[in-house]
Amino acid sequence: MRVRGEAVRTAVDGLHDEIRALAGAEGRLSALRVLRRKVPALSPAQASAYVTALRDGDVPAPLVAVAAAELTPVVDPFPKVDTLRGAGHRPPS
């Protein structure tokens, strides 16, 4: 359900909240470890830049794009279809 006037929260927003809280409570290294576990596509240097940017303001768009790609599930527009047949079914010859 979406309420008019409220921003839609994404998985990246949740990640940012968690990383900011960790960096403030447990330190930067703890935040880096969690970020690398949740977004393994980030290199150590990118993860470090990500945490620093979160602390100082906004994260650069390319790094957010990497995180969004990792955290957003891929939806298959064509779900797999299984056909079930009885035991006595024989294919036409």
Beta strands, then each sheet from edge to edge (+ up, - down):
end
